[in-house]
Amino acid sequence: MLEHQGMKLRDVMRPGTYTIADTDGLGAAYAMMTRSRIRHLPVMRADRIVGILSERDVLAARARAGGRAWTLIPVVEAMQGPVQTAGPDDSLTEAAGRMAVSKIGALPVVEQGRLLGIATVSDVLAAEVRDAMMPRRPSLTAADAMTPYPFAVRPETLLVDAVAIMVDHHVRHLPVVDEHSTISGILSDRDVRSAIGDPSAYAEARSPTPVQLRVRDVMTRSAAYVPFDAPLVEIAKRFADDRIGAMPVTDKFGALIGMISYVDVLRALVAAD
């Protein structure tokens, strides 16, 4: 619908975005992210964009650093590059499709080699919600876009076993359920990195600490979740407003039946267009 209305990236991008030099330290980058409440920084070399640094990249580099002072690690060692960029006149539908396929959280907007701004997943989802044509879309719900029968763990599961599931199956979020499959929380790779460092190394070591951590020691307890019949437009708004990456989906009895991510929402909305 957005494409039919002629909406472009220039309509939703954040102009004059914060940037970081590739030679700057990760400490400076993370301080900028925290202070400005942003999760992505275009990385510059002189006046040319050479990469993009996400909060996830910083946490991953911090986990890999071990005894090294992670704040002094140059941004160039942690950034993602070469970076995918978009033009200001690219349609939102096209941009949403690229984000969904590539599973990226932001697109720097470039014109004639000059960085104009950045468009994040939250910006695109917010535009989808604001779209005046949204009420005339098919009434899509969480059940239409979710991944059914996701991997799940119990609060008492050993953390090393939960991390092994995440690493082996390339998932970033694990719902945590009780004996009735009711949501108790969620375990994200951000939770894992904050607690024990690099998930891959932790899973390979199997027992890196004297005390065996349990999922309950690390998980996020106040996890957001949605019922299976929640309208997709409302879910898109929650992702845009709350800046979360994924949520469990429950049946009418409150039991876990799926997981839905911002990528799932983008794919479904693009397909509906």
Secondary structure per residue as TSV (DSSP state, phi and psi in degrees):
chain	resnum	aa	ss	phi	psi
A	1	M	-	360.0	-38.9
A	2	L	T	-61.3	-39.5
A	3	E	T	-64.7	-39.2
A	4	H	T	-64.4	-31.6
A	5	Q	T	-83.1	-5.2
A	6	G	T	79.6	17.4
A	7	M	-	-71.4	136.1
A	8	K	B	-118.2	168.5
A	9	L	G	-61.4	-33.2
A	10	R	G	-60.7	-21.2
A	11	D	G	-76.5	-21.0
A	12	V	T	-125.7	-11.6
A	13	M	-	-65.4	159.8
A	14	R	E	-97.0	106.0
A	15	P	E	-74.0	157.7
A	16	G	S	59.2	42.9
A	17	T	-	-67.8	156.8
A	18	Y	-	-65.0	145.3
A	19	T	-	-135.4	167.4
A	20	I	E	-137.5	145.2
A	21	A	E	-78.7	147.9
A	22	D	T	-65.9	-19.6
A	23	T	T	-91.9	-8.3
A	24	D	S	-68.9	160.2
A	25	G	B	-83.6	156.9
A	26	L	H	-64.4	-27.7
A	27	G	H	-61.9	-42.9
A	28	A	H	-66.0	-40.3
A	29	A	H	-64.5	-44.9
A	30	Y	H	-68.0	-36.4
A	31	A	H	-62.8	-40.0
A	32	M	H	-65.3	-43.0
A	33	M	H	-60.7	-46.0
A	34	T	H	-66.2	-45.5
A	35	R	H	-64.9	-38.1
A	36	S	H	-98.1	-1.1
A	37	R	T	55.1	51.1
A	38	I	-	-125.8	160.1
A	39	R	S	-118.2	-4.2
A	40	H	E	-137.4	135.8
A	41	L	E	-127.6	121.1
A	42	P	E	-62.0	139.0
A	43	V	E	-104.7	128.3
A	44	M	E	-113.8	145.8
A	45	R	E	-123.7	108.9
A	46	A	T	60.0	-121.1
A	47	D	T	-108.1	19.9
A	48	R	E	-114.9	135.3
A	49	I	E	-79.5	128.9
A	50	V	E	-121.2	-5.7
A	51	G	E	-178.8	-176.0
A	52	I	E	-140.3	140.2
A	53	L	E	-117.1	124.7
A	54	S	E	-105.8	163.2
A	55	E	H	-57.7	-36.9
A	56	R	H	-63.5	-38.8
A	57	D	H	-62.5	-40.5
A	58	V	H	-64.3	-45.5
A	59	L	H	-63.5	-38.2
A	60	A	H	-66.0	-42.8
A	61	A	H	-65.7	-38.3
A	62	R	H	-62.3	-39.7
A	63	A	H	-67.6	-37.8
A	64	R	H	-74.4	-19.6
A	65	A	H	-66.2	-29.7
A	66	G	T	61.4	-122.5
A	67	G	T	-81.2	-9.0
A	68	R	S	-71.8	144.7
A	69	A	-	-70.3	101.1
A	70	W	G	-65.4	-27.8
A	71	T	G	-65.4	-21.0
A	72	L	G	-94.5	-5.4
A	73	I	S	-64.3	129.8
A	74	P	B	-63.2	142.1
A	75	V	G	-53.9	-35.9
A	76	V	G	-59.7	-25.4
A	77	E	G	-79.1	-15.1
A	78	A	T	-115.5	-18.7
A	79	M	S	-69.3	162.7
A	80	Q	B	-96.6	128.6
A	81	G	-	-161.9	155.1
A	82	P	S	-66.8	149.7
A	83	V	-	-88.1	142.3
A	84	Q	-	-78.5	131.4
A	85	T	-	-124.1	171.0
A	86	A	B	-138.7	162.7
A	87	G	-	-95.9	156.7
A	88	P	T	-64.7	-22.7
A	89	D	T	-98.6	6.9
A	90	D	S	-66.4	141.9
A	91	S	B	-72.4	152.6
A	92	L	H	-64.3	-34.5
A	93	T	H	-62.9	-43.0
A	94	E	H	-64.3	-44.3
A	95	A	H	-62.8	-42.8
A	96	A	H	-61.5	-41.0
A	97	G	H	-62.8	-42.1
A	98	R	H	-64.2	-41.8
A	99	M	H	-63.4	-41.1
A	100	A	H	-67.5	-44.3
A	101	V	H	-68.3	-43.8
A	102	S	H	-88.0	-8.6
A	103	K	T	55.8	48.8
A	104	I	-	-111.2	153.0
A	105	G	S	-97.8	-8.6
A	106	A	E	-160.0	151.9
A	107	L	E	-127.4	114.2
A	108	P	E	-63.4	140.3
A	109	V	E	-103.3	119.8
A	110	V	E	-126.3	140.2
A	111	E	E	-135.6	122.6
A	112	Q	T	51.1	43.4
A	113	G	T	78.8	-1.7
A	114	R	E	-104.6	130.4
A	115	L	E	-73.8	120.6
A	116	L	E	-97.5	-31.2
A	117	G	E	173.3	-161.9
A	118	I	E	-143.8	142.8
A	119	A	E	-118.3	121.6
A	120	T	E	-100.9	168.0
A	121	V	H	-56.1	-40.5
A	122	S	H	-61.3	-39.5
A	123	D	H	-62.8	-45.0
A	124	V	H	-67.2	-43.8
A	125	L	H	-64.6	-39.0
A	126	A	H	-62.3	-38.7
A	127	A	H	-66.4	-37.3
A	128	E	H	-60.5	-42.3
A	129	V	H	-66.6	-38.6
A	130	R	H	-75.6	-16.1
A	131	D	-	-55.8	122.8
A	132	A	T	-62.6	-20.7
A	133	M	T	-85.6	-7.1
A	134	M	G	-52.9	-43.0
A	135	P	G	-60.3	-20.8
A	136	R	G	-96.2	6.7
A	137	R	S	-75.8	161.3
A	138	P	-	-55.9	145.5
A	139	S	-	-77.8	74.7
A	140	L	-	-73.2	144.5
A	141	T	B	-127.4	176.1
A	142	A	H	-55.5	-38.4
A	143	A	H	-62.3	-26.5
A	144	D	H	-77.1	-20.9
A	145	A	H	-119.1	-15.1
A	146	M	S	-70.6	161.9
A	147	T	E	-92.5	114.9
A	148	P	E	-78.5	159.5
A	149	Y	S	49.8	58.3
A	150	P	-	-74.9	160.9
A	151	F	-	-62.7	143.1
A	152	A	-	-144.8	158.2
A	153	V	B	-133.9	165.3
A	154	R	-	-97.9	158.2
A	155	P	T	-57.1	-33.1
A	156	E	T	-85.5	-2.3
A	157	T	S	-60.1	137.9
A	158	L	B	-59.9	135.0
A	159	L	H	-59.2	-38.3
A	160	V	H	-61.9	-33.9
A	161	D	H	-72.5	-38.5
A	162	A	H	-65.4	-42.2
A	163	V	H	-64.4	-37.1
A	164	A	H	-60.1	-39.3
A	165	I	H	-62.5	-45.0
A	166	M	H	-62.5	-43.7
A	167	V	H	-70.3	-46.5
A	168	D	H	-66.7	-33.2
A	169	H	H	-108.8	7.7
A	170	H	T	55.6	48.1
A	171	V	-	-114.6	145.9
A	172	R	S	-102.5	-10.9
A	173	H	E	-138.5	133.2
A	174	L	E	-121.5	119.9
A	175	P	E	-67.4	144.6
A	176	V	E	-112.0	124.9
A	177	V	E	-127.8	158.5
A	178	D	-	-91.4	-169.3
A	179	E	T	-66.4	-14.6
A	180	H	T	-101.9	11.5
A	181	S	S	65.8	19.7
A	182	T	B	-83.4	142.7
A	183	I	E	-66.2	124.9
A	184	S	E	-105.2	-20.9
A	185	G	E	168.7	-166.3
A	186	I	E	-144.7	144.0
A	187	L	E	-112.1	117.4
A	188	S	E	-109.0	162.4
A	189	D	H	-64.8	-26.2
A	190	R	H	-65.5	-40.8
A	191	D	H	-59.4	-44.1
A	192	V	H	-65.3	-47.8
A	193	R	H	-63.0	-38.3
A	194	S	H	-66.2	-30.3
A	195	A	H	-89.6	-44.3
A	196	I	H	-133.5	1.3
A	197	G	S	94.5	-142.5
A	198	D	-	-67.7	118.6
A	199	P	H	-60.5	-39.6
A	200	S	H	-63.4	-44.8
A	201	A	H	-65.6	-38.7
A	202	Y	H	-64.5	-44.0
A	203	A	H	-65.9	-37.2
A	204	E	H	-70.5	-38.6
A	205	A	H	-70.7	-29.0
A	206	R	S	70.4	-44.0
A	207	S	-	-141.8	71.6
A	208	P	-	-81.6	-10.2
A	209	T	S	-130.0	152.2
A	210	P	S	-60.8	-36.4
A	211	V	S	-99.1	126.6
A	212	Q	-	-78.7	111.0
A	213	L	-	-70.7	147.2
A	214	R	B	-107.2	161.8
A	215	V	G	-55.8	-39.7
A	216	R	G	-61.2	-22.5
A	217	D	G	-76.7	-16.2
A	218	V	T	-124.3	-27.8
A	219	M	S	-63.8	160.5
A	220	T	B	-87.2	118.2
A	221	R	S	-80.9	-38.0
A	222	S	S	-86.0	61.8
A	223	A	-	-78.2	134.7
A	224	A	-	-76.9	141.8
A	225	Y	-	-146.5	165.1
A	226	V	E	-133.1	149.7
A	227	P	E	-75.4	159.0
A	228	F	T	-61.0	-26.0
A	229	D	T	-99.8	12.9
A	230	A	-	-66.8	131.9
A	231	P	B	-60.2	140.4
A	232	L	H	-62.7	-33.0
A	233	V	H	-63.6	-35.4
A	234	E	H	-70.7	-36.6
A	235	I	H	-66.2	-41.9
A	236	A	H	-58.1	-40.8
A	237	K	H	-65.2	-39.0
A	238	R	H	-65.8	-41.8
A	239	F	H	-62.1	-42.7
A	240	A	H	-68.2	-43.1
A	241	D	H	-77.7	-41.2
A	242	D	H	-94.1	-9.0
A	243	R	-	54.1	51.5
A	244	I	-	-114.7	157.6
A	245	G	S	-96.6	-26.9
A	246	A	E	-160.6	155.3
A	247	M	E	-141.1	143.9
A	248	P	E	-67.3	152.5
A	249	V	E	-116.6	133.8
A	250	T	E	-116.1	157.6
A	251	D	-	-84.6	-172.7
A	252	K	T	-69.1	-12.7
A	253	F	T	-98.4	0.7
A	254	G	S	88.1	10.0
A	255	A	B	-90.2	148.2
A	256	L	E	-65.4	129.7
A	257	I	E	-131.6	-7.4
A	258	G	E	-172.9	176.4
A	259	M	E	-130.5	143.7
A	260	I	E	-131.5	133.9
A	261	S	E	-118.9	170.4
A	262	Y	H	-62.4	-29.4
A	263	V	H	-65.9	-42.1
A	264	D	H	-60.6	-42.0
A	265	V	H	-65.3	-45.3
A	266	L	H	-59.8	-44.9
A	267	R	H	-60.2	-44.5
A	268	A	H	-66.5	-41.4
A	269	L	H	-69.7	-37.4
A	270	V	H	-65.3	-41.6
A	271	A	H	-63.3	-36.0
A	272	A	H	-67.9	-27.5
A	273	D	-	-69.9	360.0
